[in-house]
Amino acid sequence: MNTHLREAAKEFMVRYGGDTFPSLFRSAKGSIVIDDTGREILDFTSGQMCATIGHNHPAIVQAVHEAGEKAYHLFSGMIPEVVAQLAETMAKDWMPKGLSKSIFINTGSESNEVAMRMAKMFTDGYEILAVGGSWHGVTGGASAASFASDRKGYGVHVPGVFVMPEPNLYRPYIKGLDGEASALACLEMGLKMYDMASTGRRAAIIVEPIISAGGVLVPPKSYMKALREAADERNMLLIFDEAQTAFGRIGHRHAADFFGVTPDIMSVSKTMGGGLPLAAVATTPAIEESIHSKGFTFYTSHVSDPLPATVGLAVLRTIQEEHLIERAQTMGGYLRRRLEELQSRYEAIGDVRGEGMLLGVELVKSRDSREPFHALGALTTQRCYELGLSMNIRRRPERGSVWRIAPPLTTTQSEIDRGVDILDEALRLSLDEISRTKLVAA
Ligand SMILES: Cc1ncc(COP(=O)(O)O)c(C=O)c1O
């Protein structure tokens, strides 16, 4: 362990939010990350939900090398051959039919800026309707449409953004209905409120098809179809933010396939670069033609860069060659069954949900009250880490305490077993500790 570097991190780095671990990190391979003491930790978050084909997959290492032999970066007006190849691959093999025009940038935030700018220019409107619990990024437009994190402290958000209550089947805002009916009622109410407030200059509805940071909420399929209709009725474009759901994570090519709904614009990012900064936005030729004629610009230093595009092609090829979409279904199903088995033994696990290898586990004080058990979430996450498992907990007072479990799609069954065994042990230790503390307090 290099204590000097740990001190340097404390002394010289800006703290950028979220919890950081006490150790520094040295390397990562497959589903394992290694810290500065040489300790191996099982990574059940695929880094920041990006490393779907596993950390430092040989195909990615090879792609970085290949780009090094050719070009990492070019003048933005020079379209690299590899970017043309990626655009064709996206259109022919990956995007929903019709979304055949793509632009390649670097981060999820940026991709949603592109998507919303496209929608504004196409419709000549500016209103964006978003969903509660969403996370579309940290840049101006994207953060204005995000409601899963703090909005305080940064001044005025981009005006013209409206929010609807999210469809939460476990904690329905509208009580007394079944989950699906409650989700649809939320949408109806949200749309009524929006229509009341709208100036008529409507641009787009933006949604994460599975609301991840908001607690891994999977809306019913009827919700997504109703959202499509709502957009059409209002001459708004429908944007799917598939940062986390595209390219196999949920056991489908993307959520548009899963829901059977095609958006007008799709943004993709995290899962496309396999850990390198690559994002894309795909839309129809008609939308592209229209905005181009109006002067659409998204000219950045790294738009169409060859390095991330080479990596993106390698990631997409690997997903196909290693049958990772099918694997997300089988391994995701296995992981889910193991988590449900834990749920049968722990009253505190109120809900297990999600699709493929994007799962949520919600912790409650009692299954009847569904009161969030934040203390248990925090303590168990810490114990998991001490025992060698990295987990991500989303804790918002208004939304419960939910683990987001998204291991690389390449994770083996024995790694899943090891992870769930650690979780089991960590839950047991944490519940013991909490009840002992209560006894002492009493
Ligand atoms: C659904 C979704 N959209 C957009 C983003 C923003 O992506 P980035 O952090 O790459 O800017 C995130 C990041 O967590 C996300 O989860």
Ligand as a Chemical Component Dictionary entry (heavy atoms), coordinates in Angstrom:
data_LIG
# 
_chem_comp.id                   LIG 
_chem_comp.type                 NON-POLYMER 
_chem_comp.pdbx_formal_charge   0 
_chem_comp.three_letter_code    LIG 
# 
loop_
_chem_comp_atom.comp_id 
_chem_comp_atom.atom_id 
_chem_comp_atom.alt_atom_id 
_chem_comp_atom.type_symbol 
_chem_comp_atom.charge 
_chem_comp_atom.model_Cartn_x 
_chem_comp_atom.model_Cartn_y 
_chem_comp_atom.model_Cartn_z 
_chem_comp_atom.pdbx_ordinal 
LIG C1 C1 C 0 -29.442 6.600  -17.411 1  
LIG C2 C2 C 0 -28.252 7.518  -17.410 2  
LIG N1 N1 N 0 -28.176 8.500  -18.301 3  
LIG C3 C3 C 0 -27.132 9.332  -18.344 4  
LIG C4 C4 C 0 -26.105 9.230  -17.440 5  
LIG C5 C5 C 0 -24.951 10.183 -17.496 6  
LIG O1 O1 O 0 -23.872 9.572  -18.048 7  
LIG P1 P1 P 0 -22.388 10.140 -17.817 8  
LIG O2 O2 O 0 -22.098 9.991  -16.367 9  
LIG O3 O3 O 0 -21.543 9.270  -18.701 10 
LIG O4 O4 O 0 -22.374 11.552 -18.263 11 
LIG C6 C6 C 0 -26.134 8.228  -16.489 12 
LIG C7 C7 C 0 -25.022 8.104  -15.526 13 
LIG O5 O5 O 0 -25.088 7.540  -14.498 14 
LIG C8 C8 C 0 -27.246 7.335  -16.469 15 
LIG O6 O6 O 0 -27.316 6.361  -15.571 16 
# 
loop_
_chem_comp_bond.comp_id 
_chem_comp_bond.atom_id_1 
_chem_comp_bond.atom_id_2 
_chem_comp_bond.value_order 
_chem_comp_bond.pdbx_ordinal 
LIG C1 C2 SING 1  
LIG C2 N1 SING 2  
LIG C2 C8 DOUB 3  
LIG N1 C3 DOUB 4  
LIG C3 C4 SING 5  
LIG C4 C5 SING 6  
LIG C4 C6 DOUB 7  
LIG C5 O1 SING 8  
LIG O1 P1 SING 9  
LIG P1 O2 DOUB 10 
LIG P1 O3 SING 11 
LIG P1 O4 SING 12 
LIG C6 C7 SING 13 
LIG C6 C8 SING 14 
LIG C7 O5 DOUB 15 
LIG C8 O6 SING 16 
# 
